[in-house]
Amino acid sequence: MGQRIIGLTGGIATGKSTVADYLQQHHGLPVLDADRYARQAVEPGSPVLSAILDRYGKSMELADGQLNRPKLGEIIFKDTSERRWLEHQIHPQVRRYLTAAMAALDQAGTVVQVIPLLFEAGFTDQVTEIWVVTCTPQQQRQRLIARNQLTRAQAQARIDSQMPLAAKVARADVVLDNSRPPSALWVQIDQALQHPRQ
């Protein structure tokens, strides 16, 4: 039996972080977060940030040299071609970070990779099984509005920018329903962990 690599994905604000935290805290599993690597990829001085500034101008840079994420978000969540351009810059870097992190965890029996754009970025080859976190569309939108202080239209634009949740569920090895109380979610996670998909 080789290393078990769980690819944890789902829609925006469906509860991926909740599941990852539980796996880390209650089961002691190492968790690699693609979003964290995506943030590293655009740190001051990075080639990706330079490319972003070249494309959109210095107004994309905050006074401290960091990327102006809200301003960039206004562009990429309205324009599919711009979002694809940005992803083309960031995804190769994220893959490099994940590969390096996995090399350091080669003795771990099970590793969790949280990859929101697992399907969209073509990262399915990185994992041995795919877990998709889901909830109702209404819950997803309300959680996103509350978490990111967005308008309903802004929240819907972010949801619509991703692959439909139903399409992700159709390709999942495990589907975790996060529309009910947390205790119900914990039971699903515990059961899924007991049955590796190889």
ROPABA-8667 format. One line per field, with one value per residue: residue number from 1; residue in three letters; x, y, z of N, C-alpha, C, O in turn. Coordinates in Angstrom, 2 decimals. Example, Ala and Ser with C-alpha at 12.3 -4.5 7.8 and 13.67 -1.06 7.14 Angstrom:
<rs>
num 1,2 .
residu ALA,SER .
n.xx 13.19,12.85 .
n.yy -5.69,-2.25 .
n.zz 7.80,7.08 .
ca.xx 12.30,13.67 .
ca.yy -4.50,-1.06 .
ca.zz 7.80,7.14 .
c.xx 13.20,12.90 .
c.yy -3.30,0.03 .
c.zz 7.80,7.87 .
o.xx 14.24,13.41 .
o.yy -3.32,1.14 .
o.zz 8.46,8.04 .
</rs>
This chain:
<rs>
num 1,2,3,4,5,6,7,8,9,10,11,12,13,14,15,16,17,18,19,20,21,22,23,24,25,26,27,28,29,30,31,32,33,34,35,36,37,38,39,40,41,42,43,44,45,46,47,48,49,50,51,52,53,54,55,56,57,58,59,60,61,62,63,64,65,66,67,68,69,70,71,72,73,74,75,76,77,78,79,80,81,82,83,84,85,86,87,88,89,90,91,92,93,94,95,96,97,98,99,100,101,102,103,104,105,106,107,108,109,110,111,112,113,114,115,116,117,118,119,120,121,122,123,124,125,126,127,128,129,130,131,132,133,134,135,136,137,138,139,140,141,142,143,144,145,146,147,148,149,150,151,152,153,154,155,156,157,158,159,160,161,162,163,164,165,166,167,168,169,170,171,172,173,174,175,176,177,178,179,180,181,182,183,184,185,186,187,188,189,190,191,192,193,194,195,196,197,198 .
residu MET,GLY,GLN,ARG,ILE,ILE,GLY,LEU,THR,GLY,GLY,ILE,ALA,THR,GLY,LYS,SER,THR,VAL,ALA,ASP,TYR,LEU,GLN,GLN,HIS,HIS,GLY,LEU,PRO,VAL,LEU,ASP,ALA,ASP,ARG,TYR,ALA,ARG,GLN,ALA,VAL,GLU,PRO,GLY,SER,PRO,VAL,LEU,SER,ALA,ILE,LEU,ASP,ARG,TYR,GLY,LYS,SER,MET,GLU,LEU,ALA,ASP,GLY,GLN,LEU,ASN,ARG,PRO,LYS,LEU,GLY,GLU,ILE,ILE,PHE,LYS,ASP,THR,SER,GLU,ARG,ARG,TRP,LEU,GLU,HIS,GLN,ILE,HIS,PRO,GLN,VAL,ARG,ARG,TYR,LEU,THR,ALA,ALA,MET,ALA,ALA,LEU,ASP,GLN,ALA,GLY,THR,VAL,VAL,GLN,VAL,ILE,PRO,LEU,LEU,PHE,GLU,ALA,GLY,PHE,THR,ASP,GLN,VAL,THR,GLU,ILE,TRP,VAL,VAL,THR,CYS,THR,PRO,GLN,GLN,GLN,ARG,GLN,ARG,LEU,ILE,ALA,ARG,ASN,GLN,LEU,THR,ARG,ALA,GLN,ALA,GLN,ALA,ARG,ILE,ASP,SER,GLN,MET,PRO,LEU,ALA,ALA,LYS,VAL,ALA,ARG,ALA,ASP,VAL,VAL,LEU,ASP,ASN,SER,ARG,PRO,PRO,SER,ALA,LEU,TRP,VAL,GLN,ILE,ASP,GLN,ALA,LEU,GLN,HIS,PRO,ARG,GLN .
n.xx 0.85,0.72,1.56,-1.09,-2.87,-4.94,-7.00,-8.47,-11.28,-13.81,-16.59,-16.22,-16.29,-17.64,-16.72,-14.14,-11.85,-12.75,-13.02,-10.36,-9.06,-10.16,-9.20,-6.50,-6.29,-7.74,-7.04,-4.38,-3.16,-0.90,-1.40,-1.51,-1.83,-3.08,-3.97,-2.43,0.06,-0.47,-0.69,1.93,3.13,2.68,4.06,5.85,8.38,8.29,8.28,5.71,4.14,5.41,4.72,1.97,1.83,2.99,1.04,-1.37,-0.72,0.81,-1.02,-2.02,-0.46,0.05,0.90,2.80,4.02,2.70,0.33,-2.61,-5.27,-8.20,-8.68,-7.58,-9.23,-11.66,-11.27,-10.61,-12.75,-14.74,-13.96,-13.33,-11.16,-9.06,-8.88,-8.07,-5.57,-4.22,-4.32,-2.74,-0.27,0.05,-0.58,1.53,3.54,2.34,2.11,4.83,5.52,3.83,4.88,7.47,6.86,5.60,7.73,9.11,7.48,7.56,7.55,5.18,2.12,-0.45,-1.50,-2.98,-4.08,-5.22,-6.94,-8.50,-9.01,-8.75,-9.70,-10.03,-7.44,-6.08,-4.90,-5.38,-3.69,-1.98,-2.96,-4.31,-6.89,-10.09,-11.79,-14.78,-16.22,-19.44,-22.41,-25.64,-26.67,-27.66,-26.61,-23.90,-23.64,-24.48,-22.58,-20.25,-20.76,-20.91,-18.36,-16.49,-17.42,-19.02,-21.11,-24.27,-24.18,-21.40,-20.57,-21.93,-20.68,-18.13,-18.71,-19.79,-17.54,-16.19,-15.86,-18.94,-20.46,-21.83,-20.63,-18.14,-18.79,-19.65,-17.28,-16.02,-14.42,-15.18,-17.90,-18.58,-21.08,-21.75,-23.96,-25.34,-25.38,-22.10,-21.33,-22.40,-20.85,-18.32,-18.65,-18.94,-16.38,-14.71,-15.60,-14.92,-12.15,-11.54,-11.75,-9.80,-9.55,-8.34 .
n.yy -1.18,2.10,5.54,7.40,9.93,12.44,14.39,17.25,19.05,21.25,23.55,27.16,28.36,26.12,24.60,23.48,24.18,23.70,20.92,20.21,21.24,19.61,17.08,17.50,18.27,16.32,13.87,14.04,14.43,15.49,18.56,20.12,23.23,24.53,27.12,28.66,28.33,29.56,32.17,32.60,32.55,35.03,36.85,39.87,40.78,38.43,36.55,36.18,38.21,40.39,39.98,40.36,43.08,44.19,43.65,44.82,47.20,49.51,50.11,47.84,47.18,47.35,49.78,48.56,46.84,44.49,42.44,43.89,42.41,42.57,44.42,43.13,40.93,42.04,42.29,39.68,38.07,38.90,38.59,36.00,35.32,36.83,35.74,33.18,33.74,34.63,32.34,30.67,31.74,31.31,28.59,26.72,27.41,26.79,24.04,23.35,24.08,22.31,19.83,19.96,20.10,17.64,15.92,16.22,14.91,12.22,10.00,9.96,8.29,9.06,11.95,15.16,17.17,20.30,21.58,23.93,24.38,21.88,20.23,22.14,23.17,20.98,19.17,16.60,14.46,14.62,13.39,10.49,9.95,11.60,13.98,15.67,18.54,19.59,21.67,23.28,25.44,27.88,28.00,28.05,30.52,32.32,31.85,32.65,35.38,36.29,35.61,36.95,39.51,40.36,41.58,40.24,39.87,39.95,37.71,35.70,35.90,34.94,32.31,31.41,31.52,29.23,25.70,23.96,22.80,20.38,19.04,18.55,16.88,14.67,13.58,12.74,10.67,10.54,12.12,14.79,15.94,19.04,20.42,20.07,19.87,20.28,17.89,15.84,16.04,15.35,12.61,11.61,12.21,10.65,8.09,8.02,8.15,5.64,4.00,3.70,4.87,3.31 .
n.zz 0.00,-1.02,-0.34,1.05,-0.38,0.15,-1.75,-1.05,-1.79,-3.19,-3.39,-3.21,0.09,1.11,3.16,3.29,4.81,7.38,7.38,6.85,9.12,11.10,10.33,10.73,13.47,14.96,13.91,13.44,10.96,8.37,6.71,3.63,2.14,-0.71,-1.22,0.50,-0.65,-3.06,-2.23,-1.40,-3.86,-4.95,-3.46,-2.42,-4.71,-6.11,-9.21,-10.25,-9.09,-10.24,-12.91,-12.76,-12.02,-14.27,-16.12,-15.15,-13.94,-11.54,-9.60,-8.57,-6.51,-3.06,-0.48,1.14,-0.55,-0.99,-2.81,-4.10,-3.33,-3.25,-5.33,-7.55,-7.55,-8.36,-11.06,-12.05,-11.33,-12.92,-15.49,-17.50,-19.19,-18.15,-15.62,-16.25,-17.33,-15.03,-13.41,-14.94,-14.44,-11.69,-10.98,-11.84,-10.01,-7.57,-7.85,-7.80,-5.16,-3.73,-4.54,-3.48,-0.75,-0.38,-0.80,1.53,3.22,2.80,4.40,5.68,6.24,5.45,3.77,3.54,0.96,0.46,-2.06,-3.65,-6.41,-7.59,-9.75,-11.80,-12.10,-12.93,-11.11,-10.31,-10.60,-8.52,-6.29,-4.47,-3.89,-4.00,-2.16,-1.82,-0.52,0.28,0.29,0.65,-2.09,-1.12,1.49,0.86,-0.48,1.53,3.55,2.27,1.79,4.43,5.40,3.73,3.59,1.34,-1.35,-2.44,-5.22,-5.73,-4.30,-5.69,-8.18,-7.61,-6.89,-9.30,-10.88,-10.49,-11.19,-11.49,-8.49,-8.50,-10.61,-9.56,-7.44,-8.87,-9.70,-7.45,-4.96,-2.38,-0.84,1.19,3.17,4.16,5.10,7.33,11.02,12.64,14.00,12.46,10.22,11.23,11.70,9.09,8.06,9.71,8.99,6.26,6.41,7.35,5.18,2.70,-0.68,-3.37 .
ca.xx 0.00,1.52,1.12,-2.46,-2.89,-6.33,-7.20,-9.68,-11.74,-15.23,-16.83,-15.80,-17.11,-18.43,-16.23,-12.88,-10.96,-13.33,-12.65,-8.89,-8.71,-10.55,-8.25,-5.21,-6.36,-8.29,-6.40,-2.94,-2.65,-0.30,-2.27,-0.88,-2.88,-2.73,-4.22,-1.26,1.12,-0.85,-0.33,3.40,3.52,2.55,4.71,6.70,9.62,8.09,8.05,4.28,3.67,5.95,3.91,0.67,2.03,3.24,-0.21,-2.47,-0.24,1.30,-2.13,-2.27,0.49,-0.22,2.04,3.81,4.56,1.85,-0.67,-3.94,-6.13,-9.57,-8.70,-7.36,-10.44,-12.70,-10.99,-10.60,-14.05,-15.65,-13.41,-12.80,-9.85,-8.06,-8.71,-7.26,-4.19,-3.64,-4.13,-1.60,0.94,0.13,-0.68,2.82,4.25,1.67,2.50,6.21,5.48,3.23,5.83,8.56,6.31,5.36,9.02,9.49,6.51,7.51,7.37,3.82,1.22,-1.57,-1.33,-4.14,-3.80,-6.42,-6.75,-9.82,-9.14,-8.16,-10.09,-9.79,-6.00,-5.51,-4.04,-5.86,-2.57,-1.22,-3.62,-4.76,-8.35,-10.65,-12.90,-15.45,-17.09,-20.58,-23.51,-26.66,-26.28,-28.01,-25.61,-22.63,-23.67,-24.55,-21.29,-19.28,-21.10,-20.54,-16.91,-15.69,-18.11,-19.32,-22.51,-24.80,-23.68,-19.97,-20.48,-22.38,-19.65,-17.05,-19.23,-19.95,-16.23,-15.65,-16.55,-20.14,-20.26,-22.38,-19.63,-17.08,-19.36,-19.71,-15.92,-15.47,-14.40,-15.91,-18.65,-18.85,-22.21,-21.57,-25.17,-25.94,-24.51,-20.73,-21.21,-22.70,-19.69,-17.23,-18.93,-18.62,-14.92,-14.17,-15.92,-14.14,-10.76,-11.39,-11.87,-9.02,-9.92,-7.09 .
ca.yy 0.00,3.30,6.69,7.85,11.39,12.88,15.69,17.83,20.17,21.59,24.91,28.21,28.51,24.93,24.05,22.74,24.46,23.02,19.50,20.11,21.46,18.40,16.01,17.84,18.33,15.11,12.66,14.28,14.31,16.69,19.22,21.09,24.14,25.15,28.56,29.26,28.36,30.57,33.48,32.67,32.75,36.45,37.69,40.92,40.31,37.18,36.74,36.25,39.56,41.28,39.80,40.99,44.53,44.53,43.51,45.66,48.47,49.59,50.28,46.52,46.99,48.15,50.58,47.69,45.96,43.32,42.48,44.40,41.28,42.95,45.09,42.10,40.11,42.72,42.03,38.27,37.40,39.40,38.32,34.63,35.25,37.37,34.76,32.08,34.22,34.65,30.95,30.14,32.22,30.83,27.15,26.01,27.68,26.01,22.64,23.21,24.11,21.06,18.74,20.08,19.77,16.19,15.25,16.25,14.09,10.93,8.93,10.04,7.33,9.79,13.40,15.86,18.35,21.10,22.23,24.40,24.25,20.56,19.83,23.24,23.34,19.72,18.63,15.30,13.51,14.81,12.73,9.11,9.95,12.95,14.25,16.93,19.08,20.24,22.18,23.79,26.70,29.00,28.03,28.46,31.96,33.05,31.71,33.47,36.78,36.58,35.45,37.90,40.80,40.62,41.73,39.00,39.76,39.61,36.32,34.82,35.93,34.05,30.94,31.10,31.44,27.89,24.55,23.69,21.85,19.08,18.39,18.06,15.74,13.54,13.02,12.52,9.35,10.74,13.38,15.18,16.86,20.02,21.23,19.74,20.27,19.76,16.51,14.95,16.11,14.59,11.18,11.32,12.25,9.46,6.90,8.09,7.83,4.20,3.26,4.33,4.59,3.12 .
ca.zz 0.00,-1.09,0.45,0.81,-0.53,0.01,-2.37,-0.45,-2.60,-3.06,-3.82,-2.30,1.30,1.44,4.42,3.13,5.94,8.54,7.25,6.97,10.54,11.85,9.98,11.34,14.93,15.58,13.38,13.37,9.60,7.79,5.74,2.74,1.69,-1.99,-1.13,1.15,-1.66,-4.06,-1.64,-1.47,-5.26,-5.32,-2.45,-2.99,-5.32,-6.87,-10.66,-10.54,-8.75,-11.27,-14.12,-12.48,-12.08,-15.68,-16.88,-14.66,-13.44,-10.15,-8.65,-8.00,-5.41,-1.86,-0.02,1.74,-1.57,-1.17,-3.87,-3.74,-3.70,-3.61,-6.63,-8.57,-7.56,-9.14,-12.47,-12.47,-11.14,-13.95,-16.82,-17.52,-19.84,-17.21,-14.54,-16.79,-17.43,-13.68,-12.97,-15.70,-13.75,-10.30,-10.79,-11.87,-8.76,-6.52,-8.05,-7.32,-3.69,-3.26,-4.80,-2.50,0.57,-0.35,-0.69,2.95,3.96,2.13,5.39,6.24,5.62,4.84,3.68,3.00,0.15,0.26,-3.37,-4.10,-7.86,-7.90,-11.10,-12.74,-12.31,-13.41,-10.06,-9.84,-10.61,-7.28,-5.16,-4.70,-3.78,-4.02,-1.25,-2.15,0.54,-0.35,1.12,-0.26,-2.72,-0.24,2.56,0.27,-0.75,2.81,4.24,1.54,2.06,5.82,5.59,2.96,3.53,-0.06,-1.73,-3.01,-6.60,-5.67,-3.85,-6.77,-9.22,-7.18,-7.00,-10.73,-11.53,-10.27,-11.76,-10.70,-7.39,-8.91,-11.47,-8.67,-6.71,-9.80,-9.86,-6.11,-4.32,-1.13,-0.78,2.58,3.21,5.24,5.22,8.63,12.15,12.57,14.49,11.33,9.34,11.84,11.49,7.68,7.89,10.39,8.17,5.02,6.72,7.59,3.93,1.62,-2.08,-4.14 .
c.xx 0.89,0.97,-0.30,-2.47,-4.33,-6.36,-8.53,-10.08,-13.22,-15.43,-16.29,-16.80,-18.01,-17.95,-14.95,-11.96,-11.44,-12.93,-11.15,-8.45,-9.03,-9.56,-6.90,-5.26,-6.80,-7.62,-4.91,-2.34,-1.99,-1.21,-1.47,-1.97,-2.45,-2.96,-3.03,-0.11,0.82,-0.53,1.19,3.86,3.46,3.15,5.58,8.02,9.47,7.88,6.57,3.73,4.18,5.12,2.54,0.78,2.28,1.93,-1.26,-2.03,0.09,0.18,-2.51,-1.36,0.13,1.05,3.16,4.39,3.74,0.87,-1.99,-4.97,-7.56,-9.66,-8.50,-8.61,-11.55,-12.51,-11.23,-11.93,-15.10,-15.22,-12.71,-11.40,-8.75,-7.82,-7.85,-5.81,-3.51,-3.37,-2.94,-0.26,1.15,0.20,0.65,3.63,3.66,2.07,3.93,6.27,4.92,4.19,6.96,8.08,6.07,6.66,9.48,8.58,6.46,7.35,5.96,2.90,0.09,-1.29,-2.58,-3.65,-5.12,-6.21,-8.12,-10.05,-8.51,-8.45,-9.70,-8.31,-5.32,-4.56,-4.47,-4.74,-1.73,-1.74,-4.03,-6.26,-8.84,-11.86,-13.48,-16.40,-18.21,-21.55,-24.56,-26.18,-26.56,-26.99,-24.28,-22.59,-23.67,-23.23,-20.23,-19.50,-20.63,-19.03,-16.11,-16.30,-18.38,-20.79,-22.97,-24.24,-22.21,-19.79,-20.85,-21.34,-18.50,-17.48,-19.29,-18.61,-15.62,-16.46,-17.78,-19.91,-20.74,-21.38,-18.48,-17.55,-19.36,-18.35,-15.27,-15.43,-15.22,-16.62,-18.99,-19.93,-22.07,-22.78,-25.86,-25.02,-23.12,-20.59,-21.49,-21.54,-18.55,-17.42,-18.57,-17.11,-14.29,-14.40,-15.07,-12.68,-10.52,-11.36,-11.10,-9.55,-8.62,-7.42 .
c.yy 1.24,4.40,7.10,9.37,11.81,14.28,16.25,19.07,20.39,22.98,25.90,28.28,27.31,24.26,23.23,22.94,23.77,21.55,19.33,20.28,20.22,17.26,16.24,17.71,17.02,13.83,12.84,14.18,15.60,17.25,20.24,21.92,24.87,26.66,29.29,29.37,29.39,31.97,33.67,33.04,34.22,37.38,38.75,40.35,39.06,37.48,36.88,37.64,40.56,41.20,40.46,42.51,45.00,44.57,44.56,47.01,48.47,49.77,48.94,46.24,47.91,48.87,49.71,46.68,44.71,43.53,43.02,43.36,41.69,43.58,44.08,41.22,40.71,42.47,40.56,37.56,37.92,38.98,36.97,34.56,35.79,36.39,33.60,32.49,34.16,33.23,30.31,30.58,31.50,29.31,26.39,26.21,26.85,24.54,22.40,23.18,22.80,19.89,18.76,19.67,18.27,15.42,15.19,15.37,12.67,9.75,8.92,9.07,7.99,11.28,13.99,17.06,19.08,21.92,22.67,24.19,22.93,20.13,20.89,23.39,22.06,19.08,17.24,14.25,13.60,13.94,11.30,8.97,11.38,13.04,15.62,17.32,19.87,20.77,22.70,25.09,27.92,29.13,28.53,29.97,32.75,33.00,32.60,34.95,37.16,36.56,36.57,39.29,41.24,40.93,40.39,38.78,39.36,38.15,35.37,34.77,34.99,32.58,30.52,30.94,30.04,26.84,24.26,22.60,20.46,18.31,17.84,16.83,14.49,12.86,12.65,11.04,9.39,12.09,13.64,16.25,17.78,20.95,21.02,20.15,19.64,18.31,15.50,14.91,15.27,13.09,10.78,11.26,10.99,8.20,6.87,7.72,6.35,3.39,3.96,3.92,4.47,2.68 .
c.zz 0.00,-0.21,0.06,0.77,-0.83,-0.60,-1.89,-1.23,-2.37,-3.61,-2.82,-1.14,1.59,2.73,4.32,4.33,7.21,8.54,7.46,8.42,11.38,11.59,10.65,12.86,15.58,15.09,13.17,11.98,9.13,6.70,4.95,2.08,0.41,-1.97,-0.50,0.15,-2.76,-3.54,-1.67,-2.87,-5.68,-4.26,-3.12,-3.51,-6.16,-8.35,-11.00,-10.22,-9.80,-12.55,-13.95,-12.59,-13.51,-16.46,-16.46,-14.09,-11.96,-9.13,-8.01,-6.80,-4.25,-1.42,0.56,0.74,-1.82,-2.32,-3.33,-4.20,-4.05,-5.00,-7.76,-8.70,-8.39,-10.63,-12.81,-12.26,-12.11,-15.34,-16.84,-18.12,-18.93,-16.06,-15.02,-16.92,-16.06,-13.19,-13.68,-15.09,-12.42,-10.18,-10.89,-10.58,-7.62,-6.63,-7.55,-5.79,-3.12,-3.41,-3.78,-1.11,0.69,-0.21,0.76,3.80,3.41,3.10,5.99,5.50,4.86,4.88,3.05,2.21,-0.08,-1.00,-3.90,-5.60,-8.34,-9.34,-12.12,-13.08,-12.81,-12.40,-9.59,-9.81,-9.33,-6.13,-5.52,-4.54,-3.62,-3.09,-1.61,-1.02,-0.13,0.71,0.15,-0.90,-1.84,0.90,2.04,0.09,0.56,3.57,3.59,1.80,3.46,6.03,4.94,2.86,2.09,-0.25,-2.31,-4.43,-6.63,-5.28,-4.98,-7.90,-8.87,-7.28,-8.46,-11.45,-11.39,-11.03,-10.90,-9.66,-7.78,-9.78,-10.63,-7.91,-7.59,-9.96,-8.53,-5.75,-3.04,-1.22,0.69,2.58,4.42,5.37,6.57,9.77,12.04,13.00,13.37,10.35,9.90,11.60,10.06,7.45,8.49,9.56,6.90,5.26,6.89,6.30,2.80,0.25,-2.88,-5.56 .
o.xx 1.71,0.03,-0.64,-2.11,-4.86,-5.80,-9.59,-9.32,-13.82,-14.53,-15.94,-18.01,-19.05,-18.66,-14.70,-11.36,-10.63,-12.54,-10.71,-7.59,-8.26,-9.14,-6.24,-4.37,-6.28,-7.65,-4.22,-1.16,-2.47,-1.74,-0.82,-2.92,-1.56,-2.23,-2.67,0.61,1.73,-0.14,1.67,4.85,4.10,2.78,6.01,8.68,10.41,7.37,6.21,2.95,3.45,4.83,2.02,-0.09,1.83,1.73,-1.95,-2.86,-0.29,0.41,-3.25,-1.47,-0.07,2.14,4.33,5.14,4.02,0.62,-2.42,-5.48,-8.09,-10.60,-9.17,-8.99,-12.30,-13.48,-11.97,-12.22,-16.23,-16.02,-11.63,-10.55,-7.64,-6.69,-7.00,-4.91,-2.38,-2.31,-2.22,0.74,2.27,0.96,0.89,4.31,4.39,2.32,4.21,6.98,5.46,4.31,7.36,8.79,6.31,6.70,10.14,8.88,5.44,7.04,5.59,2.90,-0.29,-0.89,-3.18,-2.89,-6.02,-5.41,-8.82,-11.16,-7.83,-7.54,-9.12,-7.96,-4.12,-3.54,-3.97,-4.83,-0.87,-1.05,-4.10,-6.84,-8.11,-12.82,-12.75,-17.25,-17.97,-21.52,-24.39,-25.36,-25.78,-26.57,-23.61,-21.62,-22.95,-22.80,-19.42,-18.55,-20.03,-18.49,-15.16,-15.79,-18.02,-21.63,-22.15,-23.87,-21.80,-18.95,-20.19,-21.14,-17.97,-16.70,-18.89,-18.54,-14.67,-17.59,-17.68,-19.24,-20.12,-21.29,-17.90,-16.82,-19.10,-18.29,-14.10,-16.29,-15.86,-16.02,-19.62,-19.72,-22.24,-22.63,-26.82,-23.96,-22.97,-19.80,-20.87,-21.27,-17.88,-16.46,-17.96,-16.62,-13.45,-13.52,-14.56,-12.06,-9.43,-10.99,-11.69,-9.94,-7.90,-6.51 .
o.yy 1.43,4.20,7.14,10.03,11.57,15.22,15.78,20.03,19.80,23.54,25.53,28.27,27.46,23.46,22.38,21.98,23.31,21.01,18.41,19.55,19.84,16.57,15.29,17.11,16.64,12.81,11.89,13.88,16.69,16.50,21.12,21.37,25.72,27.41,30.39,30.37,30.01,32.85,34.77,33.75,34.61,38.55,38.57,39.55,38.66,38.54,37.61,38.19,41.47,42.22,41.05,43.15,46.07,45.41,45.11,47.87,47.55,49.61,48.91,45.19,49.11,48.59,50.08,45.78,43.95,44.66,42.66,43.43,41.22,43.31,44.16,40.82,40.00,42.44,40.24,36.57,37.42,39.01,36.81,33.83,35.26,36.24,33.11,31.70,33.69,32.95,29.50,29.88,31.12,28.79,25.49,25.29,26.29,23.88,21.36,22.37,22.25,19.05,17.71,18.99,17.68,14.37,14.24,15.11,11.99,8.64,8.00,9.03,7.55,11.81,13.40,17.88,18.56,22.85,21.88,23.84,22.89,19.72,20.59,23.69,22.06,18.52,16.75,13.27,12.75,13.77,10.93,7.99,12.25,12.28,16.61,16.54,20.72,20.36,22.59,25.79,28.87,30.24,29.34,30.63,33.74,34.00,33.22,35.70,38.22,37.40,37.08,40.16,42.34,40.59,39.53,37.67,38.54,37.44,34.36,33.72,34.32,31.72,29.41,30.31,29.71,27.09,24.31,21.60,19.46,17.09,16.80,15.85,13.39,11.68,12.29,10.26,8.40,13.09,12.81,17.35,17.34,22.13,21.71,20.74,18.58,17.57,14.44,13.89,14.55,12.38,9.73,10.38,10.35,7.36,5.82,7.06,5.85,2.21,4.72,2.77,5.45,2.47 .
o.zz 0.90,0.56,-1.12,1.74,-1.92,-0.05,-2.29,-1.32,-1.47,-4.25,-1.70,-1.36,2.25,3.32,5.17,4.82,8.01,9.57,8.16,8.91,12.26,12.52,11.07,13.47,16.64,15.79,12.77,11.83,9.45,5.88,5.52,1.53,0.45,-2.63,-0.92,0.13,-3.31,-4.31,-1.92,-3.05,-6.66,-4.18,-4.26,-2.85,-6.85,-8.71,-11.93,-11.00,-10.19,-13.19,-14.89,-13.19,-13.91,-17.33,-17.31,-13.81,-11.22,-7.93,-7.02,-6.16,-4.45,-1.92,0.48,1.12,-2.75,-2.74,-2.23,-5.32,-5.06,-5.75,-8.79,-9.80,-9.05,-11.39,-13.74,-12.93,-12.12,-16.28,-16.28,-17.62,-18.93,-15.59,-14.28,-16.66,-15.94,-12.63,-13.10,-15.20,-12.07,-9.36,-10.08,-10.12,-6.80,-5.62,-6.95,-5.20,-2.16,-2.51,-3.27,-0.37,1.75,0.44,1.18,4.97,3.54,2.67,6.71,4.27,3.78,5.92,2.14,2.72,-0.72,-1.02,-4.54,-6.01,-9.37,-10.06,-13.17,-14.23,-13.08,-12.79,-8.57,-9.07,-9.09,-5.12,-6.70,-5.00,-3.16,-3.22,-1.68,-0.61,-0.99,1.87,-1.07,-0.30,-1.82,1.23,2.68,0.46,0.69,4.16,4.28,2.01,3.66,6.75,5.53,2.15,1.68,0.59,-2.62,-4.79,-7.44,-5.85,-5.20,-8.52,-9.75,-7.70,-8.82,-12.50,-12.09,-11.45,-9.68,-9.93,-7.41,-9.70,-10.96,-7.76,-7.10,-10.32,-8.49,-6.16,-2.66,-1.62,1.34,2.07,5.56,5.69,6.90,9.51,11.43,12.42,13.33,9.73,9.16,11.33,9.84,6.74,7.87,9.44,6.51,4.43,6.61,6.32,2.04,0.04,-3.04,-6.36 .
</rs>
